[in-house]
Amino acid sequence: MHGEYKVPGGKLVVVDLEVHDGALREVRVAGDFFLEPDEALHAIDRALEGAPADADAQALAARVKAGLPADTVMFGFSPEAVGIAVRRALARATDWTDYDWQLIHEGPQDPALHMALDEVLTDEVAAGRRPPTLRVWEWGSPAVIIGSFQSLRNEVDPAGAARHGVTVVRRISGGGAMFVEAENTITYSLSVPASLVSGLSFADSYAYLDDWVLTALGDMGIKAWYQPLNDIASEEGKIAGAAQKRLASGAGAVLHHVTMAYDIDAGKMLDVLRIGKEKLSDKGTESAKKRVDPLRRQTGLPRGEIIDRMLTSFRARYGLAQGRVTEEEMARAEELALTKYTSEEWTARVP
């Protein structure tokens, strides 16, 4: 069995192993990490030898820690990363480079249609009818997208939304409200097979699926990092928020979408969203204006160029072919937008 885990912001950990009578055997750990002293690598292998095959990543990490020489220095990885790599080997997880990735980047679309496309495309990936897909959104109108479990009345001021012509829609993933405008945000979705995140905890999968964009931002001069559970941040503030939904149909798939702030109108956002003092206090800030850090100020680049650079970075790492939404997928999405995502029953399902 073979498993790989690229540590977000760090190095690659590779594990090859066999399982006999419910225990790990012939364990070999490798990677492009740094480790001192040399004998520490063999200590890691010995620590994992004979471990129960059903041990979770934390238990495996504990065995690694206990088996390391006292003077061990690990750089670019950790005992926890080794544990995750082992679990991915046992789960027969796939890697980014195992797939022919497809890009969808089409013209502006209605907010409800974006919600529907996320669901339809991810369902198609789960069924094996579509390759893993990176979709960049373009917004046809300003919108607030609330999380699947948020209270509509607690999150949105209807008078403010009406005043600014803002559409309110509910998505299928959890998390918090997103305020978006056509040229002021960068939103993208990843629709991926469940096997890509096999062996990862829910929290670890966020960091794993966000890692490519951290590299892309770094190439633009922004030192960004994953901030648990679902934020991307820099020294100057929050850059983006992510959300996920796991679909169990077919072989299973994961929807992971991210909204990045490019040039948010904070005054309008505050007029539409009911952002409570407790939420702001929890973020350690005094005003909502400090909670998002527009990419335009940090990069000095046009929005379109930032998107192009992000796609170039993804393509260089994993390959990325131009694709499109098929007629059948669009027909399903349009029907779903009408029957579900514009319905009062769905939008106000948590009043």
C-alpha positions in Angstrom: 0.0 0.0 0.0 1.2 3.5 -0.9 0.2 6.8 0.7 1.3 10.4 0.2 0.5 13.5 2.2 1.8 17.0 1.2 1.9 19.0 4.4 0.2 22.4 3.8 3.1 24.9 3.6 5.5 22.0 4.2 7.0 18.9 2.6 5.8 15.6 1.1 5.6 12.5 3.3 5.4 9.1 1.5 4.6 5.8 3.2 4.8 2.3 1.7 3.5 -0.5 3.9 1.9 -3.9 4.0 -0.8 -5.3 6.4 -0.6 -8.8 7.8 -3.0 -10.1 10.5 -4.4 -6.6 11.2 -1.0 -5.0 11.8 1.4 -2.8 9.8 4.4 -4.5 8.3 7.4 -3.5 6.1 6.7 0.2 6.8 9.0 2.5 4.9 8.7 6.3 5.3 10.3 8.7 2.8 9.9 12.2 1.5 11.5 15.5 0.7 11.5 16.7 4.3 14.5 17.4 6.5 15.3 15.1 9.5 18.2 14.9 11.9 19.8 12.6 12.9 19.8 10.1 10.0 18.9 7.2 12.3 15.6 9.0 13.2 14.1 7.8 9.9 14.7 4.2 10.8 13.3 4.9 14.3 10.0 6.1 12.6 9.8 2.9 10.6 10.4 0.8 13.7 7.8 2.7 15.7 5.1 2.0 13.1 6.0 -1.6 12.6 3.3 -3.8 14.2 0.9 -0.9 14.8 -2.8 -1.9 14.6 -4.0 -1.2 11.1 -7.2 0.4 12.5 -5.2 2.9 14.6 -6.1 6.5 13.8 -3.7 9.2 12.8 -3.3 10.5 16.3 -2.4 7.1 17.7 0.1 6.5 15.0 1.7 10.0 15.6 2.0 9.1 19.3 3.9 5.9 18.4 6.2 8.0 16.2 6.9 10.6 18.9 7.6 7.9 21.5 10.1 6.2 19.1 12.2 9.2 18.1 15.7 9.8 19.5 15.7 12.7 22.0 17.7 15.0 19.8 15.5 14.6 16.7 14.8 17.7 14.6 11.9 17.5 12.1 11.5 20.2 9.5 8.7 20.4 6.9 6.8 17.6 8.5 5.7 16.1 11.9 4.7 12.9 13.5 1.1 13.9 12.8 1.9 14.2 9.1 3.4 10.7 9.1 0.2 9.4 10.8 -1.9 11.0 8.1 0.2 9.5 5.3 -0.2 6.0 6.9 -4.0 6.5 7.0 -4.0 7.6 3.4 -2.1 4.5 2.4 -4.5 2.3 4.3 -7.5 4.1 2.7 -6.0 3.8 -0.7 -6.3 7.6 -1.2 -5.7 9.2 -4.5 -3.4 12.1 -5.3 -4.0 15.4 -7.2 -1.8 14.2 -10.0 -3.8 11.0 -10.5 -6.5 13.0 -12.3 -7.1 15.0 -15.5 -8.3 18.3 -14.0 -10.9 20.4 -15.8 -11.4 24.1 -15.6 -14.8 25.8 -15.9 -14.7 29.6 -16.1 -17.8 31.0 -17.7 -19.6 34.4 -17.8 -21.6 36.0 -15.0 -24.4 33.9 -13.7 -27.3 34.3 -11.2 -26.4 33.5 -7.6 -29.0 30.7 -7.3 -27.6 29.1 -10.4 -24.1 29.1 -8.9 -25.5 27.2 -5.9 -27.1 24.7 -8.2 -24.0 24.2 -10.3 -22.0 23.4 -7.2 -24.4 20.7 -6.3 -24.8 19.3 -9.8 -21.1 19.3 -10.8 -20.0 17.7 -7.5 -22.7 15.0 -7.9 -21.4 14.3 -11.4 -17.9 13.9 -10.0 -19.3 11.5 -7.4 -20.9 9.5 -10.1 -17.7 9.3 -12.2 -19.3 11.1 -15.1 -17.1 14.2 -14.7 -13.4 14.6 -13.9 -12.3 16.6 -10.8 -13.2 20.2 -11.6 -12.0 23.7 -10.6 -14.8 26.2 -11.3 -14.2 30.0 -11.1 -17.4 31.9 -10.5 -18.4 35.2 -12.1 -21.3 37.0 -10.3 -24.3 38.3 -12.3 -25.6 40.4 -9.3 -24.6 41.2 -5.8 -25.5 38.6 -3.3 -25.3 37.3 0.3 -24.8 33.5 0.5 -25.6 32.1 3.9 -24.4 28.8 5.2 -26.7 25.7 5.2 -27.4 26.0 8.9 -27.5 29.7 9.5 -30.6 31.6 10.6 -31.8 33.9 7.8 -33.1 36.6 10.1 -30.0 36.6 12.3 -27.6 37.0 9.4 -29.3 39.3 6.9 -31.0 42.7 7.2 -33.8 42.5 4.6 -34.2 46.2 4.3 -30.4 46.6 3.6 -30.5 43.8 1.1 -33.4 45.4 -0.7 -31.8 48.8 -0.6 -28.7 47.6 -2.4 -30.4 45.1 -4.7 -28.7 42.1 -3.0 -30.0 38.6 -3.6 -30.0 36.2 -0.7 -29.4 32.5 -1.3 -28.6 29.6 0.9 -25.8 27.1 -0.1 -25.5 23.4 0.8 -22.3 23.8 2.7 -22.0 25.0 6.3 -20.0 28.0 7.5 -20.8 31.7 7.6 -22.4 34.3 5.4 -20.5 35.6 2.3 -21.1 39.1 0.8 -20.2 39.2 -2.8 -20.2 41.7 -5.7 -19.3 41.2 -9.3 -15.8 42.6 -9.4 -15.0 42.7 -5.7 -14.6 39.0 -4.9 -12.9 35.9 -6.3 -14.9 32.7 -5.8 -13.9 29.2 -6.9 -15.1 25.7 -6.2 -13.3 22.4 -6.2 -15.4 19.3 -7.0 -13.3 16.3 -6.1 -13.6 12.6 -5.6 -13.8 11.6 -1.9 -10.7 9.4 -2.4 -8.6 12.6 -2.7 -9.2 13.4 1.0 -9.3 9.8 2.2 -7.4 9.4 5.5 -7.8 13.1 6.3 -9.9 14.5 9.1 -12.5 17.1 8.2 -10.2 19.8 9.5 -7.2 18.4 7.7 -9.0 18.3 4.4 -9.6 22.1 4.5 -5.8 22.7 4.8 -5.1 20.1 2.1 -7.5 21.5 -0.5 -6.3 25.1 0.2 -2.6 24.4 -0.1 -2.4 25.1 -3.9 -3.8 28.6 -3.5 -1.4 29.4 -0.7 1.4 28.7 -3.2 -0.3 30.8 -5.8 -0.6 33.7 -3.4 3.0 33.3 -2.4 4.0 33.7 -6.0 2.2 37.1 -6.0 4.1 38.2 -2.9 1.6 37.4 -0.3 2.7 35.2 2.6 -0.6 33.5 3.4 -1.5 30.5 5.6 -4.4 28.3 6.5 -6.1 29.4 9.7 -8.3 26.7 11.2 -11.0 25.9 10.6 -11.8 27.5 7.3 -9.9 30.8 6.7 -6.9 31.9 4.7 -5.0 34.8 6.3 -1.9 36.9 5.9 -0.1 39.2 8.3 -2.4 42.0 7.3 -5.7 40.1 7.9 -8.2 37.6 6.6 -8.0 37.0 2.8 -10.6 34.3 2.3 -13.1 31.8 3.8 -13.8 28.3 2.7 -16.7 25.9 3.1 -17.2 22.2 2.3 -20.0 19.7 1.7 -19.5 15.9 1.3 -21.8 14.1 -1.0 -22.4 10.3 -0.4 -23.9 9.5 -3.8 -21.9 7.2 -6.2 -18.3 6.8 -5.0 -18.6 10.0 -3.0 -17.3 13.5 -3.6 -16.3 16.7 -1.8 -17.4 20.2 -2.7 -14.8 22.8 -1.4 -15.5 26.4 -2.3 -13.6 29.6 -1.3 -14.5 33.3 -1.5 -11.6 35.7 -1.5 -11.9 39.4 -0.9 -10.6 41.6 -3.7 -12.1 45.0 -3.0 -15.0 44.7 -0.6 -17.4 47.7 0.0 -17.3 47.3 3.8 -20.0 50.0 4.3 -22.5 48.2 2.1 -21.6 44.8 3.6 -22.3 46.2 7.1 -25.6 47.5 5.8 -26.7 44.1 4.5 -25.2 41.7 7.0 -26.1 41.6 10.7 -22.6 41.1 12.0 -22.9 40.9 15.8 -20.4 42.4 18.3 -19.7 38.9 19.6 -18.6 37.6 16.2 -16.3 40.6 15.8 -14.9 40.3 19.3 -14.2 36.6 18.6 -12.0 37.6 15.6 -10.1 40.1 17.9 -11.2 43.1 15.9 -13.2 46.2 16.5 -14.8 46.6 13.1 -15.9 44.5 10.2 -13.7 46.5 7.9 -10.6 44.9 9.5 -12.0 41.4 9.1 -11.3 41.2 5.4 -8.1 42.2 3.6 -8.7 43.0 0.0 -6.3 41.4 -2.5 -6.1 44.5 -4.6 -4.3 46.4 -1.9 -1.9 43.5 -1.2 -1.0 42.7 -4.8 -1.7 45.9 -6.7 -3.0 43.6 -9.5 -6.2 43.7 -11.4 -8.7 41.0 -10.4 -8.5 39.2 -13.7 -4.7 38.9 -13.5 -4.9 37.5 -10.0 -7.3 34.8 -11.3 -5.0 34.1 -14.3 -2.0 33.7 -11.9 -3.9 31.4 -9.7 -4.9 29.2 -12.6 -1.4 29.2 -14.0 -0.1 28.0 -10.6 -2.7 25.2 -10.4 -2.0 24.1 -14.0 1.8 24.0 -13.3 1.3 21.7 -10.4 -1.5 19.4 -11.5 -2.5 20.1 -15.1 -5.7 21.9 -16.0 -7.7 21.5 -19.3 -10.3 23.9 -20.4 -13.8 22.5 -19.9 -17.4 23.6 -19.9 -20.7 22.8 -18.2 -22.5 20.3 -20.5 -26.1 20.9 -21.7 -27.4 18.2 -19.5 -25.6 19.6 -16.4 -26.9 23.1 -17.1 -30.4 21.8 -17.6 -30.3 20.1 -14.2 -28.8 23.1 -12.6 -31.4 25.5 -14.0 -34.2 23.3 -12.7 -32.5 23.0 -9.3 -32.0 26.8 -9.1 -35.8 27.2 -9.8 -37.2 24.5 -7.6 -34.7 24.7 -4.7 -32.3 27.6 -4.5 -34.9 30.4 -5.2 -37.6 28.8 -3.1 -38.6 30.3 0.2 -38.7 26.9 1.7 -35.0 26.4 1.2 -33.8 29.9 1.7 -35.7 30.3 5.0 -35.3 26.7 6.1 -33.7 28.0 9.2 -35.8 31.2 9.7 
